[in-house]
Every structure is written in C-alpha cells, then in structure tokens.
Amino acid sequence: MKKQMLLVAMLAALSVQVGAAVPEKAAADTVIKPQPGQTQAALWASRVLGKLHYKPMPLDDAMSEKIFDRYFKSLDSEKLFFTQADIDQYTIVRTRLDDAILGENLSVPFAIYNLYQQRFAERIGYARELLKTKFDFSNDESYQYDREKAEWTKSDAELKDLWRKRVKNDWLRLKLAGKEDKAIRETLDKRYENYISRSRKLTNEDVFQIFMNAYAMSIEPHTNYLGPRASENFDIAMRLSLEGIGCVLQTRDEYTVVREVVPGSPAGLSGKIKVGDRIFGVAKDDKSPMTEVLGWRIDDVVALIRGPKDSTVRLDILPADAGVDGKHTTVTLVRKKISMEEQSAKKSIYEVKDGGVKRRVGVISLPTFYLDFEARRRNDPDYKSATRDVARLLVELKKEKVDNVLIDLRNNGGGSLSEAVELTGLFIDKGPVVQQRSADNKVEIESDTNAGMAWDGPMGVLINRGSASASEIFAAAIQDYGRGIIIGEPSFGKGTVQTIFPLDRFAPNDKVHYGELKLTVAQFFRINGGTTQLRGVTPDIKLPTMGDSDTFGESSYDNALPWVAIKPAVYIPVGDLKEMLPVLDKKHEARVAKDKDFQYLSEDIALVKKQRKDNLISLNETVRRKERETQDARAKLREARLLSPVPGADDPILIPDAKELAKQAAAAKAGNGKPGTPKVAAVKGALRTDDGLQGDERSLTAELDAEKAAKAAKDVLLNEALHILADEVSLLKTDTRLASRVLPYAADSTK
C-alpha cells in the first residue's frame, strides 16, 4: 500500500487550486464533482500539449485509452482497491476521455474517483475488521508486497484474501519487533483510521490534478500539470527561498507539529517556538480572527502561515511538553525571507591517507541546480544561484589548499539548464556544453562563454541513479572534455528539456486560475553527439548499483523517448584521462576487496536486489523470526565497527568546519537538536532493523534522532570516491608527463 498511502502526502506537496482554496473536511459520503474552471483548464491544456510539446500527440481515442489505463494506475497502482469488475464497468468510456476533455465534461473521471474513494473506505474498513480476528502464523503462506505489475484481482473474494495477507504481514512485523497483541491491534487500527481520515481530505482540485497528470504523462513521462499552489512550491524549490516564519511542519494525529525550526528565522530568533510544538490556530494578520487548524491538511496550514515579507502572523501554540489539555500560548511573528540553506551547495574537506602522505580532497554537495529566476531578472546583486554558490565554495577550497575537488551530485534530480551550463563553465575555459534539439529538428548549442576556470586542478563527479537531467548535462560535459573522473553508478537517463507554460493567459479574468503546464519542448544531447536519454551517464569508475532500473530511472517508463544520436558539436577536449583510468580502477578494485564496510554494503545491496526479484515475503512466524535474527546479527556486526570511537586506519577524516559547528550550536539553541555528532548506527544504504512502524507512529524525537544518525552514518561510497581522487593526485604528482596530458592547462598545479 506504500504508493496509495503516500497519495495524500504527495498531493499535499503538489495540490492544485483552480479557484479559491477553501480547506474543509469532506464527509464520508461526499460526492466530489468538477468545477467549471477545471473543465476549461483541461481544454486549454489539451490545445497547448497538442501544439507545443516536443512529441505532440493528438487527443483522440488512442490517447483516451492511454489516459484511462494511467488514471486507474495513478489511483490504485498496487491493485489493492479496484477489482477487474470495477475496471470493466467503465470499459465503455475507455475511448471517450478525449471527448470528456474536449467537450468540457469531466463527470466520468470524477465518477471513477468517487468509486475509488468508496472502494478505499470498504477495503480499509475490512482491514480494521480483520484486526478483531486471530491470525495463524504457523501456516506456510507468503505475501506479494509489490503488486504494481500484478493483474487486477478477478473477484471481491480474491481481493479480500489479499487484504487478509496484507494485514497479517503488518501484524507480524510489529510482533517480531516485540509488540504485544493489544498494542499491535491499537497501532494498526489507528494507522488504518488515519488512512481514511487523510483520504477524506482530498478535494476536487486534487482529483483534477491526478486526472490531468494521467493525461500529461501519457504523452511523455516528464510532462505535468501544475496548479497555482504546485507552481508556487516549484518556484520555491528553484529559488530556495520563501516568505514565512522559518518552521518545517508535519501532520501527526490531526495536529500540525513543528518538525524543525530554521536557525536565524523569525521563529528561531523569537525563542518561543520549539520542535514538537503543536499549532492549533493561525491568524494570518493583526486584524484577522484566529482560525482553528486542527485536522487541516498540512499544505492549507502552510498557506495560511506564509505571507508577504514584514507582515504579521499570530499562532495559537500548544507547547510540546504540555498535555492535550495544557495551556496554550499565542505567538506573534513578523514574516521574513527564509533561505532554504539545507538545499544549498555545501562544502567539506577530507584528509585521505595515501601511503606516508595525506591528501586533502574538497567535496561540494549540490542537491539541486537552483536559480532564483525572478531575482536575476530584477538584476538583484544577491540572487540565489547554484553556480554562484559553488564558485564561492571553490574559492574557499583553494584557500584551504585542497589537492582535488569532488562534486557530489547523488540524488540531484536536476533543475535549471542554464545553471548546468554555467556550472560546467567553472571547470572549463570556454566552449559548448550541451546541444538542444527542438520539435522542428533545429539544434542549438548552449556554450560557456566566460573565459577562465574557477578551479583548474583535478576533479571528479560522484553520481548515482538519482542524478538526473541537469546533473547529467554537467557530468556528461565534464566527461566529454576529459576534465574529470565520473564515479558511481549509471545516472537516471533523463535527456529531455521542460519549460513552464502558464495557462492563466487564457483565463477570462484575474480571479480565475487555470494553473501551468510543465511540458517537454526539447531533447538535449551531449557535445559528442550522444544523449543521456535512457542510458544515462556511464561512470568511468563504477561503484555498486543501489537502484533498480526496472522501477527507477528513465528506462522504467513505458513511453520514454528512445536513445538517438546527432552530429557532435565542435569542441576540443581539455584533458585526456584514458591512460590514467585503468590504473585508478585497478587500485580501486584492490582496495574495496579488502574494505569490510564496502563488502558489507555490497552484500546488503545484493540481498535487497534478491528480495525485489523474489517479491514475496513469508507469513510464517518461524521463518520470519529466523530471517530477522540473521538480519539483527548482520546489523550488530556492522554497528560494532561503526560505533567504535576510533576511525578505521584508512578512513578519510572529515576536517571540522567552523561555520557548520556554529550552525549546529544555533540549531541546538533554537531547540532543534543537540550539539555534537549523533552516534552512528549504520552504514548509508545498509539494511536496518524493521520496527514495524511508520514514520508518524514513532515519537518525533526518535524520528529526528534516527535521521541525524542516518546523516552521520559512514558513507562508504563517498569514502571510496575520495580514495580514488587521492590516488589521482598521487599519480599526477609522481608522473609529470601524465599530468601534462591530464591537466595541460594547469601543469603547475600538480607541483
């Protein structure tokens, strides 16, 4: 049920508001209907998609069939709520959804959703009834936990048996974690009740969002419909700033809870808001009455708290340490511009042992290619930009006299294409970076036109399956120029370019909002003529592949664009790594063969892959308990190494950063954690002991502590990348002729 239960959370982040947002609790039997503005938005979206998309496809009967299948899959991807009979009763409209959009009549997709809500309530109600029964865990039966590729169940009886196994597995997980029957029953009953509560908060705007994305993504995977609020969240993610009070919020048991207080924000500076505080009410300004937000969706609460810079907001707070009947406090704050520093580029410096010497490797972690488009348009001298931040960090690393630089792009899903081009320009003199081909087959070349390099020494790029789009443009250009070593696993494989098209230009007046389309308008190609589409960027030195290409990455989409090649751009490689790579790879293989942590991680990855392939889990307690004991023994073996206060003889040593230590102290002062580094309980990517709980079922303190421990965990893959770059430095310093070929523009830098 992982995808169904996350549906509400996803919609909270990408909710669409066509018209005014009026948060309310929907009744159990509420029939959700489309609004006139939504039917018009759908019509205009179809016209834009039919004319401006890179791969325009007519909205006809064939497209209707694709929308039909994708819409049902969007609602019930794990085949847990609908039966084949439910699908069959709508077969008559399978080829008529195009008519529904063009005819401005969305009653059918909304009727399908209302049936989904009915089935959802029925299945969860049945699950709660099952909790009153006694399960027999001595039977030899198993449960298929990933049903995305499964067929729809043929009958209601078959689906009920599926739910019996699902609930049985939920119960067994908690039992193996040491819970008693009464506690298990209470935990699961509350969990299932929360599923219903969240589902009832979905509105017609949410349904419209799901349906329109079923249409958009039937054309191509990276085309989406964004409503005004989703568009606002997209802009915030790109500019890494918003106007508010500086609190990260989450929903726990119908309460809006403060999960994090941003240091230096209005909330942090006030000292009046702590982690764990519950927000009961919000007054959006000095004059407005307090609005109770108990039971509200988190995005509606956030929208009420956000507001113009220098305006006032009042909050009704129940302190974290107070009981449910405790004394409330009213906190008045002035909204300010909040920078999302956690998503900004960050640097760290590691000392790596290389025989009898120590190499200093600077690491720049870049979570996204962000850019404040509006601030740059206004010529704001301090506009936020990934390239500007990385350039500043490179200056600092130069002052620290690092020997090599690693750009960590793991799980960087992309962002601004112009930032990818400009960031590449920090590491090359001048020249083409990426080619774009539009729908009319015109090819344009995006180039770095700024002479000089911000960093002319050796460098590397660390990627994984989550590195996509702009990350792939950067990594591919660095590879094609022979500028740096690409380390990791093959990247995502997204070789397409999207733009935002505002539909509000078609609205009859300023009060009607149709939202926006994020649509694919071009395909990008490497300067060598190839593309990252489907295949991604292939690393020069490969690390264990943690992702699953069948379920994650461009190749997992059934309608992704194919891999093709075009004519290479005219460019001159700035270095030649071919001679050096085999030597580095041989050293890498020899080192990891002796690295126990690396072996442990490889074993865990292999085990996860086997579990994914088997896609079955035993419901026999004896079998599962034995599996758990084996897993616990494995975890203890790892923890014994990781909890040792003495680092491994060959482990890279993180050099403390004064600024980061100051931030940790500020966060602790704001009630957002304790100073110092939490105990490390695992290797990043390693298997964890299953406690049977979901995130919001754990205490907030336990959840935050676990996250801190995960962040502080030993990063085996990063450590190996650091060793590879240290090896490179050693080769360059001992072989001047090799250095002249690898870094012909910076021969003096290796002396």
N, C-alpha and C positions, 0 to 999 in steps of 0.2 A: 504493500500500500504506500510505499515511500513516495511515489510521484503524486498519487491522489491526495495524500495528506499534506504534501507541500504545495498543493494548488493554491490554497488560501494565502500562504506566505508569499508565493510568487506574485500573486495578484496584488498583495499589499504593496509590493515594491513597484509593480507596473500596472497600477489601476488606471482605467480610462474614465474620464469625466466629460461626457458630451452633455453640456448644460451645467446646471448648478449642482454642487455636491451637497447632498443632504444626508448625513450619516444617520442610519436608523437600524434597529434590529428587525429583521424580517421574521414574520411568523412562520410556523412550521408548514402551513398550507398556503403560503403566499405564492401566487402565480406571477412570475416575472414576465413583463411584456416589453417590447421595444419602444423607444421614444422616436418621435418624428425626426429629430436631429440625427439620430443614429442611421436611419434609413437613407437620409441624404448624404451623410458622411460615407456610407458604404458605396453609394452610386458614384460619388466623385472619386473615391479611392480606386474604383474599377477603371475609370477613364484614365486616371494618371498611370496606373500599373499597365494598362493596355498600350500606352504610347511611349512612356519614358523608361521603362525597365530595360535592362541590358538584354534580357531574353524575353521580349514581350510575348505573352501567350493570350489568345482570345478567351474571353469569359463565355464559354459555351458548355454544351452538355458534357464534353470530355473533362473540362476543368471542374464542372459541378461534381462529377464522380470523385475526383481527387479531393475536393473540399469536403465532401460527405465523409469519406474514409478518415481524413485527417481530423475532422471535427470530433468524430466519435473517439478517435485515438487520443485527442487532446483532453477529452473529458474523462476517459477511462482507459488509459494506456496499458494498465496491468490486467485488464479484463476481469475486474472484480465486482462490477456493479451491473452492467448490462448482460443479458443473455443473447444468444443468436436470435431468439424470437423478438426481442426488443429491436434489434437492428432490422429484422425482416419487416416489421410493421411500418418502417419508414422507407422501404425499398422504392416505393412509388415516387418518392421525391428525390431519389438519388441523382437524377439528371435534371432537376428543376431548381437547384440552388442558384444557378446563374440567373434564372428568371426572378427568383426572390430578390436578388441584389438589384438587378436592372429595373424591376418593377416596384422597387421601394416597399417591399412587403417581407419583413423578416419574421413573420409569425412562426414559420416552420422551424428555423434554428432555435428560436426561443422555446418552442414546444418540446423540442428534443432535450433542451437543457432542463426544462421543468420535469421531464420524465427522469432525467439523470438525478435530480435532487430527490425525487420520490424514491428511486431505487437506492440512492445513497442512504437515505433515512431507514429504509427497510433492511438493508444489509447490516448497517451499524446496530440497528435495533436487535437484529438476530444475534449479532456478536455479543451484545450485552446479555441476552437471554442465555447464551451458551455458558456464561460465567457462573450461572446457577447450577450447572451440571458438574459431574466429576469426571475428569479425564483419566484415561488409562494409558500410562506411559510405558507399558510393557510390550505393546504391540509393535511390530516391525513395519512401520509405515513412514513415508517421507513426504516432504512438502517442497514444491517447486516455488522458490521465493521470487524469481524474476520471470514474470509472465508477459513481458512486452511482445514477445514473438509467438506467444501461445494463441490458439484459436479461441473464439468466443465459446463459452460453455453452451451445451445444447439444451439444457433444461434448468429449471429453478433448483431441482434436487441436486444436480451436479454442482451448481454454484454454492449451495448451502454446504455441501461436503467440503468444498474448497475453503469456505469461511471457517468451518469446524477445524480444519488443519491449521489455518492461519492463527486463530485464537489459541489453539493448543500450543503452537510454537511460541506465541507471546507469553503464555503462562509458563512454559518450560524454561524459557530464557530467564525469567525472574526467579523461578525455583532453583535453577542452577547457580544463581547469584546469591542464594541463601535466604530468599524471602519466604515467609510463611503463607499458607493458603489465604488467610484473611487479608493480609497486606497485599497479596497478589490480586485478589478479587477487587479490592478497593482501588488499587492503582490502575488496573485495566478498565474498570467501569468508568473512572474519571477520565481516562485517556479517550475512550470511545465517546463519552459525553462531550468532551471538548471538540472532537471531530465534528459532531453535529452542530455545536454552537458556532464554530468557525464557518462551516458551510452555509449557515443561515445568514451570515453577514455579507455574502456575495450579492451584488446588485445587478441591475440590468446593464450598467456600464461594464461590469466585469464580464458578463455573458457576451456582450458585443465585442469586447477585447478578444476573448477566446475565439469567437467565430471569425472575426476579421483576420486574426493571425493564422487560422486554419486556411483561409483563402490566400493570404500573402505568402505563407510558407509552402503552399502547394506550387507556387511558381518557382521558388528558389529558397534555400534554407535561411538566408540572411536578410530576407525582406520581412519587415514587421510593420504593424500598425501601432502607433503611439498616441494615446490620448494626452490632453494637456498636462495631467499630473505626471504621467510617464515621461513626457517630453521634458518637464522640469527636472525630474530626477536624472535624466540622461545628461542635461546641461550641467547639473551639479557635479556629476561624476567626471565630466570633462574638465571643468574649471577648478575642481577640488575646493570649492568654497560655497557657502550659503549664508543667509542672514537669519540668525536664530540665537539660541542661548547656550549651545555647546553641550547638549546631553544626547547620548545614544540611548534609545528606548527600546523596550521589547514588551510583549504581552505575556503575562504569566497569570493563569487562573482569573481571567477577565480584568486583571489590573494592568495598568500601564506602569512599568517598572523602569527606573533609571539603571541602565546597564553599565554606563561609563560616563564620566564627567571629563570633558576636554580641558586639560590644563590651560590656564590663561584666558578661558572663555568667561562670559558673564556668569554662568553657573559656577565655574571653578573659582573665580575671584570672589564671589559672594560668600563662599564657605557655608552656604545654607542648604545646599543640595548634596546628598551623599549617594553612593552606589547602594541600590536596594530600596531607596525611597519610592513610594507609590504616589502617582499623580491621580487625584480624584476629580479635579476640576481645572478648567482653564478659562480665563477671561482674556480675550485677545488684545484688549487695550485698557486704559484707565477707566473708561466710562461703561464698558460692556459688563453685563452681569456674569457671574461665574457659571460656566456650563459644565455639568457633570459628565465625565467621560468614561465612567465605569462600564465595561463591556464594549467599548468602542473598538473599531479596527485601528490598528496602530498608525496607518497612513492618515486617517482622519484626525487623530490626535496630533500628529506631527504637523499637519497642515494648519491646525489651529494655533499651534505654538510658534511656528515660523511667521515672520512678518518683516516689514521694512526696517532697515537699519536705523537705530536710535529711537525706535518706538518701544512702548512698554507692554509687557505681558505679565499677568498675575497667575500664579499656580496655587492650587489647593493641594498641599502635600501631607501624606501620612508617613512619618519617618520610618525608616527600615526597622528600627529596634522597637517600634510600637506595635501593640496587638491590633487586631481588626477594629476594636472599639477605642483605640488610643486617640490621643489629642492631635488634631490636625493643625498645621501651620500654613500661613499664607506667605508666599514668597513673591516679591515684585522684582522683576529683572528688566534691564534695557537691552534689547536685541542689538547684536553687533555682527560684523562679518566674521564668520568662523572658517578657518582654513583646515582642511582635512589632511593634516600632516601625515597621518598614518599611511595615506596612499601616495605620498610624495616620494621622490627618489631619495635614497639614504645611502650613506657610505659607511664602511667599516674597514679596518685594516687587520690583516692576519700575518703572523710570523710563522713561516714554514721552514722546518729543518731540511737542509739539503747537504747531507754529509756533515762536514765540520763547519758549515756556514749557515746563516739564516737569511731567507729571502722574505721581503715584505711585499705582500700582494694586497692591493686595494680592491674592494668589492663594492660595486654600486648596484643596489637592488632597485629595480624600476617596475612597480606593479602595473602601470598603465601608461600609455602615451597621451598624457593630458595636455590640454591647452584651453585657456580662457579666451575663446574667440571674440567675445564682445569687448573685453578689456583691451585686447590687442587692436581691435577695430577703432577703439576710442583713443589709441596711442597712449594708453596708461603705461608709464615707465616701469611699473612693477607688476605687469601682467604675469599670471602663472603659466609656466611652460616647462615641460619635461626637459627639453633641450637646455634651457637656461639653467635649470637646477643641476643637471648633470655637468654642464660646463663649470659651474661654481664648485662642485664637488671635485672635479678633476684638478682645479687649481689647488684645492686643499690637499689632495693626494700628492701632487707634485711637491708641495712644501714638506710633506711627510716623507718624501724621498722613497716612494714605493718603487719596486722593481718591475711590477706588472700590474695590469688592471683587468678585472673580470666584471663584465656587465651581466648581471643575473636577471634573465627575462623569464624565469619559470613562472607559469600560470599568468603571464601577461597576455591578456586577450586582445590587445591592440589599442586603438584609439585614433588619434589624428594622423593622417597620412603625411601631412606636411611636417609633423614632428619627427616621423620616422626618417624623412629625407634630411632634415636639419641635424638630427642626432648623428646620422651617418657622417655628416659633414664635419663633425668634431674629430673624426678619426682618419679622414682622407683630405687631400689638398683641395681639389676641385674635380668635378666630373659627374656623369649620370649615376643615379641611384636606383631608379625603378622606371619601368615603362608601363603606360596605361593604354588599353585598347577599349574604345567605346563601342556602342552597339553598331555604329556605321563603319566599324573596322578602321577608324582613324587611330593612329598610335602617337601618343605624346610621351615625351621623356621628361621626367622630373629630375632635376640636377642640383647638386650642391654648387653654388656659385661663389661661396666665400673662400678666399684663399687662406691656406694655413691650416694647421691642426691644433686642436686644444690638447691632444695627447698624441705624441709621436713615438712612444715606446711600444713594446709588445703588449698584446691584449688578447682576451678571449671572451666568448659569449656562451653563457650557460642557458640551455633551452630544455623544455620538455613538451609533452603532448598538449599542455595547456597554453603554450606560446603560439599566438595566432596573429594573423593579419599584419599590423604594423610591426610586430615583433619579428615576423618572418621576412618582411621587407628589409629591416635592418640587418638581421642575421645573414640573409642571402647576399646582400651587398658587401658586407664585411668578408664573407667567404669568397665571392667572385673577385674582389680586389686583392685577395691573398693577404688581407690586412690583419686577420686574427684567427684564432683557433675556435671552431664551433664544437662545443662539448655538450653531451646529454643524450636525449632520445629524439627521434623524428618529431617535428612540430605538428601543429594541428592540421595544416593543409588548406587554409582559407586564403584563396588568391583572388578575392573579389573586393570591389570598392563600393561603399554605400554613401548615399547623401540623404539629407533630411529635406523632405518636401512638405511645406505647411499647407494643409487642406483648408485652413481658415480663410485663405484668399477667395474661396468660393462661398463663404458664409454670407447670408443676407445682411447681417449687422454684427456689431462688436459683441453683442451678448450671446451669440451662438458660436460654439467652438466645435469644430469638426476633428481636431487633432492633427497628427502628422503621419507621414509615411517615411519609414527608413527603407529605401529601396536601392537595390544593386544597379549601378549605372555603368560600371566598367569592370574589366578584369586586369589585374596587374601582372607584369612579367618581370623576371629577373633581367639584369642587364646582359646576361649571357644568352638570353632568348628563351630560357626555360621558364617555368612557373612553379610556384609553391602549391598551386591548386591540387588537391587530393593527396599529393605525395609529401608535401611539407618540405622543410629544410632537413637534409640528411647531415648529421653531425660528422665532423672529421674524426672525433674520438667518441665512441658510443658508451653510454652508461646503461645500466639495466632499465628496461622499459616498464614503467609502472602502470601506464594506461592500457586501455583495451580498445584497439582500433575498430572493433565491431560495434562498440557502443559509444565511443567518444572520438571526435575528430571528423573532418570533412568526409572521409570515406564511409562514415556510418550513416550519412544521409542518402536516401534513395533517389533524390533528384538534384544532387550536386553537379555542378558543371564539370565537364571532362578535363583531363590534362591535355594541353596542347603547347606547342612552341611557336615562337615567332623569330624574326630576324634579330640577331644580337645588336645591342647598341654599340657605338664606337667608344671604347674605354681602354685604358692602359692599367693593368694590374700594378699595384704599388709594392707588392712583395710576392715571394714565392715560398710557400710552406711545404711543398711536396717532399723535399729532401728530409725535412725535419719530422714530419708526421709519423712515419713508421718507427722512428726511434722513440718518440714520445709514447706511441701506442704500446710498444714493447715494454717500456718502463711501467706504464700504467697496468698492463696485464700482470706483470711480475709482482707489483705492489698489492693489487687487490687480491691476488691469490693467497697472500699472507695476512690480509686485513680481516680479522674476525668479525668486526662490525659490518663490513661490506658483505661478507659471506652470509651473515645473519639476515641482512636486508634482502639479499638475492633469494635466500630460502623463503622468506616471507612473501616476496613478490610471486615466486613460483607457486606457493601454496594458494595465494589469492586467485591466481590465474586458473588453477585447477578447480577451485571452488566455483568460479564463474562458469567454467566449461561444464562441470557436472550439473550445476544449477539445481541441486537437490540437497535438502538437509533432513537428517533423521529426526523423527519424533519419538524415538526410543530413548528413555532416560539413561539407561546403562551406556548406550553407545555415545550419547551426547556428553555424559559426565566424563567418560574416558577421553573424548576429544578435548574437553575443557581442561582436564588435568594435564594433558600434553601441552596445550597452549599456555597454561599457567606456568608450567615448568620452563617452557621456552622464554616466557616473559621475565621470569625471575633470573634466568641465566643472563639475559641482556641487562637487566637492571643492576645486577651485581657489578657489571663493568661500568655502567653509566653513572651510578651513584658514587663511584669512587671519587674522592676529592682530588686525587692525583690524575691528571690527564695522561693519555697514552703517550708512549715515547715519541711517536711520530705524528701525534695530533697537532694540527695548526692551532696556534694560540691567538685568541682574539685580544687585540690591544685595546684596553678600555678607552672610551671616548668621553671626554669631559662634558660635552653638550648632552649626550644621552644620559649620563649619570645625573645631570641637573634635571632633565625631563622626568626621570624616574622619581626623583625626590619631590618634584612638583606634583606628580600624579599621586604619590603617597599622601602628600599634604592635603590634596583635594578629596581624599577618601576613595581613591581609585586604584588601590593596590598597596602593597608593602614594598619598601625599598629593598634593593638587592635582587639577586637572581634566584628564582624558584628552583626547587630540586628537579633534576631531570629524571623523568620516569620512563622514557622510551626513546628509541631512535625515530627520527622523522620517517614516516612511511611504514613503520613496523606495525605488526598486529597488536591490538590492545585487548585486554580482558573485557568481555562483554558483561555489563551490569544489568542488561535487560531494560534500561530506562531510556526515555527520550530526553532531549536537551532540557525542556521546560519542566521535567519531572525531577530533575536534580535541583539541589539548592543553588541559588545564584552564586554563592561563594565557591561551592565545589566546581561549578561550571567554569567560572573565571580562573580558578586555580589550575584546572585541567588545561585550559587554553594557554595560560602562561607557561606551564610545563612543556606543552607541545611546541611553543615558540622557542623555548630554551633548549629543546632536545638537540642531541647531537645530529648534525646534518651531514650524513655520510657522503652524499653525492657532492655537496659543496666542498667538503674537505678534500675529496679526490680531485675535483676541478682545480683546487688551489695547489695541490701537489703537481698536477700536470703543468700549470703555469710556472711553478717554481723550477720544474725540470727544463722548461723552455728557457728560462733565464740562465740556467747553468750552461745549456748548450750555446747560447748566444755569447756568453761571456768567455767561454773557452775556445770558441771557434769563430774568429773574426771574419773569415771568408763566408761562413754560413750567415753570420749576422748581416753582412753586406748584401746578401740576397734576400733575406727575410725583411730587413729594415733598411733598405738602401737610402731612404730619405732621412734616417736618424742614426747613422752609424756610430756617432759619438755617444749616443745614449746608452750603449752597452759597455762602455769603458768603465 
